[in-house]
Amino acid sequence: MLRIIFGKSRDIIYNTSMYFSNVFQKEWLDDPYVRKMIKGVDGSEVLGDYLIKSKALGLIAPAQLSGGVKTLILTYFLPEKIFNASTCGDNCARWFLDMSKKQDRTINLRHIMDFGDRKMDIQILNNGAVVHSMSELVDVAADYL
Amino acid sequence: MKGSYRIVVQNNIVQFKLQVNRNITIIRGDSATGKSTLVDMVRQYSLNGQDSGVNISCEKECTVLVGVRWQSEIASIKNSIVFLDEGLEFISEPAFAAAVQASDNYFVIATRETLFHLPYSVKEVYGLRNVTRKKKYQVFNRIYSEFYPLYDEKMVRIKPDVVVVEDSNSGYQFFSALCEKEGIRCVSAKGNSNIYKVIRECGDETIMVVADGAVFGPEMERVLAFRKAKKVVYFLPESFEWLILRSGLIDGAKVQEILEHPYDFIESEKYFSWERFFTALLIQETKGTYLQYSKSRLNENYLNPKEKRSIGEAIRQLVENGQTS
């Protein structure tokens, strides 16, 4: 299940882009799920350990991936850590829900991410409530921003 | 600083075009639209000028704020447009808001985080979009990207069941009188940060939110999110005072000129938001007249049939033109 802490919180990795640059492992890009996320969010294709073909920027290094996809990759590989997911746009929302089906993940949000009209199971850790739709999520999240 | 500035930031790969109209501009939206690339290009140009390979075209100097010593950095930057990328935790702190208020710079902040301490306008929250058109004989494929307003909502003609006014003073007193005539319930939220709570308490009614668009940016996302469950429409003029100034009740070519291009008159160091400027302007323009304005209590002359009709007409024109502000 996806778990969310809304608002400011301790023990959060806030600057996910910097963190990514310093903990990145080249094996991460071999993972088919990561490649799908990079394709889905950035529209880019992984060519090798340190090489990505971006539609917009040409050939780029992993550090030049979007802030959103970097946070997704960190959340995927380091589920024991909590990252600032307000570095992610709404186009990352489905990936957070998807990767949390197999293993619980916790993220920190300092804005209201739009998870769309899909049915969802998200636990809001601020009060423990489990919500199943965006309208339920908004109802709870608004008080903690 | 005052004025409106066109900024073009480009290298051989990408070009960004943006227009900055007031002291605080927010960039958000989807991932992978180029926000960090834009700020990084400004950083490279700021460090190395033309030698960076980046070109920036702007009347004002463009620079970035990056580090832990941001307070001393801000103090040393004058009369510039300052870009900030996400990942800087201090931007949500009151100390940063105070520094912005005291500064004569404009700030362009890439963040999705809601910055409740900064009074930014709903009109100055932008996303970035790719506007590249393929040309037949294009030598290299540069990506063209530009700002688009995220909250560009058109006002719809609708009779709401309840009107929620942010204000509890003059603005509320006026809208309350207007609603009474139409048989509409009018509620004061007693502050921007309470609007979502009032919306939440409303039942299955059509709700119209009336707030000062000039400072409603931080609340917009939260209030907009409630549309998942409620029927909510918005009327967000710059401010109530701006509405009065637009109504034609206040004579003067100077006022009309200011309303046409406010950015040329509003000194950011003096006025943290346009809302404050229009309040000061209205107070100044009506001083000693029968329409002498006070924010805390509405001068009853604004509720005379003629005056009420004039302000009502200003509202109607905005609605007819499909504008929220």
Boltz contact constraints between the chains, C-beta under 6 A:
constraints:
  - contact:
      token1: [A, 14]
      token2: [B, 89]
      max_distance: 6.0
  - contact:
      token1: [A, 15]
      token2: [B, 87]
      max_distance: 6.0
  - contact:
      token1: [A, 17]
      token2: [B, 87]
      max_distance: 6.0
  - contact:
      token1: [A, 41]
      token2: [B, 31]
      max_distance: 6.0
  - contact:
      token1: [A, 41]
      token2: [B, 32]
      max_distance: 6.0
  - contact:
      token1: [A, 42]
      token2: [B, 32]
      max_distance: 6.0
  - contact:
      token1: [A, 56]
      token2: [B, 143]
      max_distance: 6.0
  - contact:
      token1: [A, 57]
      token2: [B, 13]
      max_distance: 6.0
  - contact:
      token1: [A, 66]
      token2: [B, 31]
      max_distance: 6.0
  - contact:
      token1: [A, 66]
      token2: [B, 32]
      max_distance: 6.0
  - contact:
      token1: [A, 67]
      token2: [B, 36]
      max_distance: 6.0
  - contact:
      token1: [A, 68]
      token2: [B, 31]
      max_distance: 6.0
  - contact:
      token1: [A, 86]
      token2: [B, 112]
      max_distance: 6.0
  - contact:
      token1: [A, 86]
      token2: [B, 113]
      max_distance: 6.0
  - contact:
      token1: [A, 87]
      token2: [B, 86]
      max_distance: 6.0
  - contact:
      token1: [A, 88]
      token2: [B, 31]
      max_distance: 6.0
  - contact:
      token1: [A, 89]
      token2: [B, 30]
      max_distance: 6.0
  - contact:
      token1: [A, 89]
      token2: [B, 31]
      max_distance: 6.0
  - contact:
      token1: [A, 91]
      token2: [B, 30]
      max_distance: 6.0
  - contact:
      token1: [A, 91]
      token2: [B, 31]
      max_distance: 6.0
  - contact:
      token1: [A, 92]
      token2: [B, 31]
      max_distance: 6.0
  - contact:
      token1: [A, 110]
      token2: [B, 113]
      max_distance: 6.0
  - contact:
      token1: [A, 111]
      token2: [B, 112]
      max_distance: 6.0
  - contact:
      token1: [A, 111]
      token2: [B, 113]
      max_distance: 6.0
  - contact:
      token1: [A, 111]
      token2: [B, 114]
      max_distance: 6.0
  - contact:
      token1: [A, 112]
      token2: [B, 221]
      max_distance: 6.0
  - contact:
      token1: [A, 112]
      token2: [B, 225]
      max_distance: 6.0
  - contact:
      token1: [A, 134]
      token2: [B, 228]
      max_distance: 6.0
  - contact:
      token1: [A, 135]
      token2: [B, 228]
      max_distance: 6.0
  - contact:
      token1: [A, 135]
      token2: [B, 229]
      max_distance: 6.0
  - contact:
      token1: [A, 138]
      token2: [B, 225]
      max_distance: 6.0
  - contact:
      token1: [A, 138]
      token2: [B, 226]
      max_distance: 6.0
  - contact:
      token1: [A, 138]
      token2: [B, 228]
      max_distance: 6.0
  - contact:
      token1: [A, 142]
      token2: [B, 196]
      max_distance: 6.0
  - contact:
      token1: [A, 142]
      token2: [B, 222]
      max_distance: 6.0
  - contact:
      token1: [A, 145]
      token2: [B, 114]
      max_distance: 6.0
